[in-house]
Amino acid sequence: MKIFLGILSVSILFFACVPAKKYNELLEKEQTCSEELARFKTNALNYEEEAKDYHARYDVLKKSVDQLKKDTSELGASSRTLKAKYNRLTQINDALETNYDKLRLTGAKETATLTADLEAKKVELQRREDELLAIEKELTEKQKLLNEREQRVIELEEVISRKDAATKELKDKVANALKGFTNKGLSVEERNGKIYVSLEAKLLFASGSTAVEAEGQTALVELAKVLESEGDLEIIVEGHTDSDQMKRSSHPTNNWELSVLRATSVIEIMSSNSAINPKQLMAAGRSYYHPVDENDKAKNRRIEIIISPNLNELYELISN
């Protein structure tokens, strides 16, 4: 406690000596970071909504394929029934023509009746033939549509399978690169097609600090080296704190600021020690509103690095 008060006193004296111009620059930088954070969080939410929408459309497409298969089966049965009726009517027509030839001389009245009956049968036969042709045409079109949609489902499944395999491979690479830190508050897991690297604050920061400790820097550099060759990834760094309220007059003054500044410190380490494209990186602060364990504050003080694959190929297939 005495050490903390001493550090706090030195910090207060230090910041009291900071020129007004420097202080204003810090305030402007903080405002810029806050605006960028809001924009990035909005983009992240939009991407999540788009992903949910495309997965819903994928499910609808699969249901449509199943319905087309059912319709095709029913049309096939109807076609076979009509063909059987058509053959039966053809036989009846042949029989009537034979009887007509036999009875043609039996009298004008009977001849007229047979003629009318024969014409009626011919009209019915033609109607059934036209109906059969229409159903066969519809059946052909349905089969073509079914084949196209089945091909699209196959392509979607192949893309999803490739993405899942690539995500698993990347998760294994990350886990292997960081295996030396697994017993020091670091974990790697895959959830919902994304890779989550969680680092407890004790590995990265001193209490209340936004400066990354040496051991934590080593872990972040190892992770950055694995990710720098993965140009299609989106990397979100989220800062999380515990629920203890901060009581400081200098920055960070609250848990929101602390979580954001810790996230930006992590990004600074990763980007300055690797060839990661800065466009792939996003910093976010969650304060204490997303705890992982209500009974363990130490676990809640953490940095989560969320690695998302590029789903543009999947989105394009679904959209088309």
N, C-alpha and C positions, 0 to 999 in steps of 0.2 A: 504493500500500500504506500509506504514512504517513497519507494522508487517511482511508483506511478505518479504521486503528487509532485515529485521532483521533475519528472519528464513533462508533466502538465504545465508546471511553472515555467520551465524553459521554453515550451511551445508557445505559451501566452506571451512571454517576453519577445520571442522571435517574431511572432506574427504582429506584435505591437510595433515592431520596427519595420515592417514591410511598407514601403512607400505606397501612397494612395494610388498612384498609377498602376503599380503591380497588382494591387488588390482589385482594382477595376478590371484589369486584364483577366484576372482569375475569375471574376464574376461573369465577364463576357464569355469566357471559355466554358464555364459551367452552364450558362444559358444555351450556348450552341450545342453542348453535349446533350442537354435535356431535350432540345428540339429534335436532334438527330435520333435520340433514343425513342421519342414518341413516334417519329416517322418509321423507325425500324420495327417497333412493336406493332404498329398498324399494318406494315407489310407482312410481318410474321403471321398476324391473325388472318389477313386476307389469304395468304398461302395455305394456311390450315383449312380455311373454309373451302378454297378451291379443291384441295385434296379430298375433303369429305364429299364435295359435289361430284368429282370425277369417279370416286369409288361408288357413289350411289348410281351414277349413270352406267357404270360397268355392271352393277347388279341388275339394272333394268334391261340392259342389253342381253344378259344371260337368260333372263326370264323370257325375253322376246324370242330368243333362239329356241327355247323349250316349247313355247307356244307354236312356233312355226313347224317344229317337228311333229307336234300333235296334229296341226292343221294338215300337213302333208300326208300323214298317215290316214286321216279321215278322207281327204280328197282321193287318195289311192283306192280306198275301199269303195267310195262312191263311183269312181271310174270303172272298177271291175264289175260293180252291180249294173251300171248302165250298159257296159259291153255285153253282159249276159242278156239283158232285156233286148238290146239291139239284135243280137243273134237270134233270139226267140221270135222277134217281130219279122226278121228276114225269113225265117222258116215259115211263119204264118203267111207272109206275102207270097212266097213260092207256092204254098199249098193253095192259096186263093186263086193265083194265076192258073194253076192246073185245073182247079174246079171250074174256073171261068171258061176255060177252053172246052171242058166237057159239057158244061151247061149252056153254052152260048146259043145253042139251037133250041133250047126248051121253051122259049117264048120271050116276047119283048118285055113283059113285066118282070119276070125273073131276071132277065138280062140287065134291065135297068137297076134292079135292086142290088145285084151282084156288082155292077159297075160302081154304084154309089159306095157300097161297102169297101170295094177295092180302093177307090180313091181316098176314102177316109183313112184306111189303113196306111196308104202311101203318105198321106199328110202327117199322120201320127209318127210313122217311121222317120220321116224327114225331120220332124220336130225333135225326136229323140236323138237323131244323129247330130243335129245342130247343138243340142244340149251337151252331148258327149264331147264334141269338139271344143266347146267353150270350157268345160271342166278340164279337159286335157291341157288346154292352153293355160288355164289358171294354175293347174298342177305344175306345169313346166316353170311358170314364173315363180311360184312359191318355192320350188326346188332350187331355182337359181338364187333366190334371195336367201334361202336357208344355207346354201353352200357359201355364199358371200359372208354371212354373219358368223357361220362356224369358223371360217378362215380368220375373221377378225378376232374372234374369241381365242383361237389358237395363238395368233400373234400377240394378243394382250397377255395371255398366260406365259408365253415365251419371254416377253419383256419383263413381266413381274418376276419370273423365275431367275432371269439374269440379274435383275436388281437385287433380289434376295441373296443370290450367291455372292454378288459383289459386296453387299453390305456385310455378310458374314465373314468374307475374306478380310475386309477392312477392319472389322471388329477384332478378328484374331491378330492382325498385324498390330493394332493399337494395344491389345492386351499383352502381347509378347514384348512390345517396346517398353511397357510400363510395369512389367511383372515385378520389378524390383521395389515397387512402391505399394504393392497390394496390401501389405500389412502395416502401412503407414497412413491409412485414411484415404486410399484411392480405390475406386471400383470402376469396372467397365461392363456395361450390359447393353443388350439390344431390346428395344421396345418399339412396336408399331413401325417397323422398318427404319428406325433411327438408332444411332449409337449414342449412348449417354455415358460420358466420362465424368464421374463425380469425385471431387477432391475436397476433403474436409479442410476447414480453415486452418487447423493446426499444422497442416503440411505446407501452407502457403503464407499465412500472415500471423504477425504478432497481434495480440488483443487490441482491437480498435484501429489497427494500422491498415493502410492500403498498399504498402510496399511489400512485394513478394520476397519471401525468405530464399536463401541460397538453394536449399534442397528442393523447394517448390519450383524454383526457376529451372532446375535440372529436369524435373518431370515435365514441365511445360515445353521445354526445348525438345525433349525426346518426342513428345506428342506432335509438335509442329513439324519436325523432320519427317514423320510418317505421313502427315497430311499435305505437305507442300507439293507433292506430285499428283494429288487428287484434285484436278482443276474443276471438276463438276460438282463439288460438294458445297453445301451451305453450312457455315459453322456459327452457331449462336453460343455466346458465353454469357451465362446467367449468374449473377451474384445473389446469394441468399444469406440472411442473418438470423440470429435468434430473436426472441421477443423482448429481450431486455432493452429498455429505452435508453438512448444516449443522452448525456447531459454535458454538452460541450459548447463553447462559444465559438470555436473555430471549426473549419470544415475537416471531416464531415460532421455535421451537426445532428443528423438523424440516420435511421437505418436505411432509408431510401438512398441517401447520398452514399453511405458506406457500401451498400450492395452494388451501386452503379460504378463507383470509383474502383472497387476491387475488380469488377468485370473488365473495365478499361485497362487496368494494370496488367491483367492476364493477357489481354489482346496485344498490348504493347510488347510484352515479353515474346509472345509467339510470332508476331509479325517482324520484329527486329532481329530475330534469330533464325529466320527461315525465309524461303521464297514464296510463302503463301500470298496469293493475290488478296490485297486488302478488301476487294469487292466481295469476297466470300465471307468476310467476318462481320459479326454483329454483336454489340454489347447490350446487355439488358440487366436491370436490377429488379429483384422480386421482393426486396425488404424481408420481412418475416412472415409473409402471407402464404407461403407454400412449404410448410414444414414436412419433413419425412418421418419424424418421430416426436410426438407431443411430449414425451417424457425424457427426451435426451437432447438438450439444447446444443451440445457439441456437434451432433450429427446435422443439425439444422444449419449451423454455420458452415457454409460450403460454397464451392464453385461448381456449377454443372456446365459442361461443354457438350452441346447437342449437335451431332453431326448428321446432316440430312442429305440423302442422295438426290441427284438431279432427276426429276420425274418428267422432264419436257417430252421425251419420246413417248412415254405412256400417255400423257395428256394429249399429245398430237393424235395418237391412234384413237383415243376415245372421242376426240372432237370430230374426227373425220368419219 
